[in-house]
């Protein structure tokens, strides 16, 4: 028994030192290379502070809409619905979102509605949408703000984030930043 316990204790101590010390400090060091040194980014506008990396609820026609949220955009907890794609309740919820989107975006056909605008992300707090999801909303936003569609499209292009190092990820648009830029027009 002594031959088994001593190696187990050594392994436990090694893992505790490695994972609680070395690994944690390594991740912290790598985070310092990230934008904002790994801290959350906030924007303060008109006395209100917004968290850039957490989706915000925008439902008015004059704003671009984010992905739906299973947690009502509550940054204190994240999570998906845990319903599979064959669940009747989930299918009804997605169908209602499609109907709402089509009603508020006349001229958009059902096949042109991006899936991400009617399905929640895994965390329910994804602040980004694809460029295609932003472009499909241009007509509604431009009409609600009495702006030319090409000016709104140009604003999307100006707020499109490129993939990290040109390789990792896809082009995306932060909905909060886009809507704040829209308010400044």
C-alpha positions, -999 to +999 in steps of 0.1 A: +000+000+000+029+023+008+042+019-027+009+032-042+002+061-017+035+079-020+034+082-058-002+093-056+006+120-031+035+132-052+013+133-083-014+152-064+012+178-052+027+181-086-007+187-102-017+212-076+015+232-081+013+229-119-024+237-124-029+262-096+004+280-102+022+275-135-008+270-158-028+298-142+001+323-146+007+311-182-030+318-191-028+352-173+004+360-193-012+351-226-043+372-217-020+402-213-013+400-251-050+402-259-069+434-265-075+452-232-051+428-215-078+402-211-102+425-193-137+432-205-142+462-227-168+488-218-182+518-237-198+547-218-222+568-239-247+593-227-241+583-191-248+546-197-221+520-196-223+491-221-203+458-220-189+452-255-185+415-251-220+408-239-250+410-262-275+438-255-312+436-262-322+458-292-357+453-305-367+486-321-368+488-359-342+516-359-315+493-345-298+462-358-309+432-339-285+407-322-289+370-320-318+359-297-308+350-262-320+321-241-311+340-209-327+374-219-293+390-224-285+386-186-247+388-183-248+373-148-255+339-162-251+324-196-266+294-213-285+279-241-319+264-241-307+228-241-335+219-265-326+198-295-336+208-330-364+182-331-381+196-299-416+209-308-413+238-283-379+248-298-393+245-333-423+267-324-400+293-308-378+295-339-408+296-362-422+325-341-388+343-345-388+338-382-424+351-385-415+382-364-384+389-385-403+386-418-431+408-404-407+436-394-384+432-424-407+433-454-391+423-487-369+396-471-379+361-481-379+332-457-349+316-473-328+348-468-333+349-430-299+339-415-302+311-390-282+330-364-309+357-362-336+332-352-315+308-330-297+316-298-260+311-294-246+285-269-240+312-243-270+333-251-248+364-249-230+364-283-224+401-291-216+395-328-236+388-359-223+379-394-220+406-420-248+388-439-271+391-408-264+428-407-269+434-444-303+416-443-315+443-418-303+473-437-336+481-454-356+481-421-330+502-402-326+527-431-363+532-434-368+536-397-341+563-395-348+579-429-313+572-441-301+560-475-295+523-476-260+527-490-250+549-460-262+522-436-244+495-456-212+517-455-216+519-417-217+481-416-185+479-437-168+504-413-177+483-383-169+449-397-142+431-376-118+411-396-106+376-386-078+375-360-044+377-378-064+374-410-068+337-404-087+328-373-125+332-374-148+350-398-157+386-405-183+397-379-201+428-367-204+438-330-241+448-328-236+472-299-208+491-316-228+492-348-259+506-331-239+532-312-222+543-344-257+545-360-269+568-332-240+592-340-252+596-376 
